[in-house]
């Protein structure tokens, strides 16, 4: 296992529970930071339950957020709890990755995985004669070689596993970028809600304020699925303008950036003896940029595939087990990726966005459902519900008469 983030640690824990010998390699030493929004969506709880643990065990000190405040470029503002189509409320838990990742890695250790830190992967090659992966790893004091029949690449969007084995994403003529900057700053939240600020001058982009405690917040600016790759200076300018007086922007000196991978159902994620999970496979939500829930889910799918491959002693890319992994994640993420990209297009259409929010300001139920979309309050396939689509169309055309939903 290369990479001890949520995807790698989740896969390692699941495989160890199945009785396999698991080596979990982490490039740095815990605790270490990971640039992220720090959001634990409701789906995270489901994945952790499958792993035999829970948010109450791993994140008892997480800050709780119950809803979202959304502001448009014209200044329209709507706020509501995260509500699904049945009217049930859902919560976010917020825990910095510096804490979460170490706790997940230690949990994998307790399950039986062997964690080794300060292990920087340089290259992984396939030995067809021995049917093994050969990993060249840099560590303190020199280099070491590991051999393993199956390697799970959980080393991020630009990881060495994918690059070494020909699984790096292939971009077409229209490469699109998703980039973000994040910092922590002092901030007193008037309500435990996530703040999203959009702006007509920043198409496909937004700023956010995620409270991580009653007096501190994760703040940032992100651009999603854009043909133009902005500079750091441009992103800081957008952040400064859109945040206005909401927070003290002395934190701009501490901003850290990262590039998000692009989700694609056509992405190759297996090679002989190799599977990709989490960010390494591009499993990031195209609308919100969240990835922790997909990382854990893909880790569980990968663990089943690896277990099957080892049981059958066949870990070729053409094996039933590895081909089954690609079929499984495509089936699991197909609707999420498709609807997420659709929602990102809606978000990028300022006129439509203004109409949707304007309708939500005078319809509390609709406001809750919109914020539920932002907050992953329910499965994405509810977007295909005819009643919800009717409400969406009614809002888009500015209808204000009450219709059943």
Buried (B, 14 or more C-beta within 10 A) or exposed (E): BBBBBBBBBBBBBBBBBBEBEBBBBBBBEBEBEBBBBBBBBBBBBEBBEBBEBEBEEBBEEBBEBBBBBBBBBBEBBBBBBBBBBEEEBBBBBBBBBBBBBBBBBBBBBEBBBBBBBBBBBEBBEBEEEEBBBBBBBBBEEEEEEBEBBBBBBBBBBEBBBBBBBEBBBEEEEEEBBBBBBBBBBEBEBEEBBBBBBBBEEBBBBBBBBBBBBEEBBBBBBBBBBBEEEBEEEBBBBBBEBBBEEBBEBEBBEEBBBBEBBBBBEEBBBBBBBBBBBBBBBBBBBBBBBBBBBBBBBBBBBBBBBBBBBBEEEBBBBEBBBBBBBBEBBBEBBEBBBBBBBBBBEBBBBBEBBBBBBBBBEEBEEBBBBBBBBBBBBBEBEBBEBEEBEEBBEBBBEEEEEEEEB
